[in-house]
């Protein structure tokens, strides 16, 4: 169950310009409907997703599909942040495919033994960020989900280590170019 949703980018979305009449993500096609204050039903496609643990929040990059509606072009792309509520019921272990690289960069960190509590299974191609608060400041380990588990066969999620950042914003900035326009995600 999702407890909150907010638009993060573009940063100057007027209050209540875009609002969720309802949030229903078709998990096969990844379409969602957003209600525009002018009375339009805008249909967006989720082109990228990032899950952040242990906070169990997520980010989605949305691309407007029904551009025949009159709208401001800068709203062709939206970055949305959501948070889950309740107790996560899915438990999966972490397998880092390039563990040798990860342990070379972070010899003191043992993520291979980590168990993630999930509300929703990530899919292959999603970004996964695991936050570590053990240091003086938070550290964000950025991974690519190379294969998602089929719970009937496996309880492990396979990740490929990409980099480490001091903020989740650094990960999300990878989705955008220097002009804050989404990079080619097709």
C-alpha positions as CSV (number, residue, x, y, z in Angstrom):
1,X,0.0,0.0,0.0
2,X,1.3,3.4,-0.9
3,X,0.9,6.1,1.8
4,X,2.3,9.2,0.0
5,X,3.1,10.5,-3.4
6,X,4.7,13.8,-4.4
7,X,6.1,15.4,-7.5
8,X,9.8,16.2,-7.2
9,X,10.6,17.5,-10.7
10,X,10.0,19.9,-12.4
11,X,10.5,21.8,-9.1
12,X,8.0,24.6,-10.0
13,X,4.8,22.6,-10.4
14,X,2.1,24.9,-9.1
15,X,0.3,23.6,-6.1
16,X,-2.5,21.3,-7.0
17,X,-1.8,21.6,-10.8
18,X,-1.3,17.9,-10.9
19,X,-3.0,15.6,-8.5
20,X,-3.8,11.9,-8.3
21,X,-7.4,11.2,-8.8
22,X,-6.2,7.6,-8.1
23,X,-2.9,5.8,-8.3
24,X,-3.2,2.5,-10.0
25,X,-0.1,1.1,-11.7
26,X,-0.7,-1.5,-14.2
27,X,2.3,-3.7,-13.5
28,X,2.4,-5.2,-17.0
29,X,2.4,-1.9,-18.9
30,X,3.3,0.6,-16.2
31,X,0.7,3.2,-17.0
32,X,-0.8,5.6,-14.5
33,X,-3.5,8.3,-14.7
34,X,-3.0,11.7,-13.2
35,X,-5.7,14.3,-12.9
36,X,-4.8,17.8,-14.1
37,X,-6.4,20.9,-12.5
38,X,-7.8,21.9,-15.9
39,X,-9.9,18.8,-16.0
40,X,-7.6,16.7,-18.2
41,X,-6.8,13.0,-17.6
42,X,-3.1,12.7,-18.3
43,X,-1.7,9.3,-18.9
44,X,1.9,8.7,-18.0
45,X,4.2,5.8,-18.6
46,X,6.7,4.9,-15.9
47,X,10.0,4.7,-17.8
48,X,12.4,4.4,-14.8
49,X,12.0,3.3,-11.2
50,X,14.4,3.5,-8.2
51,X,13.7,1.8,-4.9
52,X,15.5,3.0,-1.7
53,X,16.1,0.8,1.3
54,X,15.6,0.6,4.2
55,X,13.2,3.5,3.9
56,X,11.1,1.6,1.4
57,X,10.4,4.6,-0.7
58,X,10.6,4.8,-4.5
59,X,11.1,7.3,-7.3
60,X,9.5,7.0,-10.7
61,X,10.3,8.9,-13.9
62,X,7.0,9.5,-15.8
63,X,6.7,10.3,-19.5
64,X,3.4,11.8,-20.8
65,X,1.8,9.5,-23.3
66,X,-1.4,11.4,-24.4
67,X,0.3,14.5,-25.7
68,X,-2.8,15.5,-27.7
69,X,-4.1,17.1,-24.6
70,X,-3.2,20.8,-24.3
71,X,-0.5,21.1,-21.7
72,X,2.8,22.8,-20.9
73,X,5.6,20.8,-22.6
74,X,7.8,20.9,-19.5
75,X,5.3,18.6,-17.9
76,X,6.0,15.9,-20.5
77,X,8.3,14.4,-17.9
78,X,7.6,14.2,-14.1
79,X,9.7,12.8,-11.3
80,X,7.6,11.4,-8.5
81,X,8.5,10.2,-5.1
82,X,6.4,7.7,-3.2
83,X,6.5,6.0,0.2
84,X,5.0,2.7,1.2
85,X,3.1,2.2,4.4
86,X,2.7,-0.7,6.7
87,X,5.0,-3.7,7.3
88,X,6.8,-5.1,4.2
89,X,5.8,-8.7,3.7
90,X,8.4,-9.8,1.0
91,X,11.8,-10.8,2.2
92,X,14.7,-11.2,-0.3
93,X,18.4,-11.7,0.1
94,X,20.9,-9.7,-1.8
95,X,23.4,-11.2,-4.3
96,X,25.9,-8.8,-5.7
97,X,27.1,-10.0,-9.1
98,X,30.2,-8.0,-9.1
99,X,30.9,-8.5,-5.4
100,X,34.7,-8.4,-5.9
101,X,34.4,-4.7,-7.1
102,X,32.1,-3.8,-4.3
103,X,34.3,-5.4,-1.6
104,X,37.4,-3.7,-3.1
105,X,35.7,-0.3,-2.8
106,X,34.0,-1.0,0.5
107,X,35.9,-3.8,2.3
108,X,34.1,-3.1,5.6
109,X,30.6,-3.5,4.2
110,X,28.9,-6.9,4.0
111,X,25.8,-6.4,1.9
112,X,25.8,-10.0,0.7
113,X,24.2,-10.9,4.0
114,X,21.6,-8.2,3.8
115,X,17.9,-9.1,3.7
116,X,15.6,-6.5,2.2
117,X,12.0,-6.2,3.4
118,X,10.0,-5.2,0.3
119,X,6.5,-4.0,-0.3
120,X,6.9,-4.6,-4.1
121,X,9.4,-6.7,-6.0
122,X,11.7,-4.6,-8.2
123,X,12.0,-5.5,-11.8
124,X,15.0,-6.2,-13.9
125,X,16.4,-2.8,-15.0
126,X,15.3,-0.9,-11.9
127,X,17.7,1.1,-9.8
128,X,18.2,0.0,-6.3
129,X,19.7,2.2,-3.6
130,X,20.7,0.8,-0.2
131,X,21.4,3.4,2.4
132,X,24.0,2.9,5.1
133,X,23.7,5.0,8.2
134,X,26.5,3.4,10.2
135,X,29.0,6.1,9.1
136,X,29.0,9.8,10.3
137,X,27.0,10.6,7.3
138,X,24.6,8.6,5.2
139,X,26.1,6.6,2.3
140,X,24.0,5.5,-0.7
141,X,25.1,2.3,-2.5
142,X,23.7,2.4,-6.0
143,X,22.9,-0.9,-7.8
144,X,21.2,-2.0,-11.0
145,X,18.7,-4.8,-10.6
146,X,20.0,-7.4,-13.0
147,X,17.4,-10.0,-12.2
148,X,14.4,-9.9,-10.0
149,X,13.4,-12.9,-8.0
150,X,10.5,-15.2,-8.9
151,X,9.4,-16.0,-5.3
152,X,8.4,-19.5,-6.4
153,X,12.0,-20.2,-7.4
154,X,14.3,-17.8,-5.5
155,X,14.4,-15.5,-2.6
156,X,17.4,-13.5,-3.9
157,X,17.6,-10.4,-5.8
158,X,20.6,-10.0,-8.1
159,X,22.2,-6.6,-8.1
160,X,25.1,-5.1,-10.0
161,X,27.1,-2.5,-8.1
162,X,27.4,0.9,-9.9
163,X,28.7,3.5,-7.5
164,X,28.4,5.1,-4.1
165,X,27.0,8.6,-3.4
166,X,26.4,10.9,-0.5
167,X,22.8,11.7,-1.5
168,X,19.9,10.1,-3.3
169,X,19.8,13.2,-5.5
170,X,23.1,12.2,-7.1
171,X,21.5,8.9,-8.2
172,X,18.4,10.7,-9.6
173,X,20.6,13.2,-11.4
174,X,21.9,10.4,-13.5
175,X,18.5,10.2,-15.1
176,X,18.7,13.9,-16.3
177,X,21.1,15.8,-18.5
178,X,22.8,19.2,-17.5
179,X,19.6,21.1,-18.5
180,X,17.4,18.9,-16.2
181,X,15.9,17.1,-19.2
182,X,15.5,13.3,-18.9
183,X,18.2,11.4,-20.7
184,X,17.2,9.0,-23.4
185,X,15.4,6.2,-21.5
186,X,14.1,4.2,-24.4
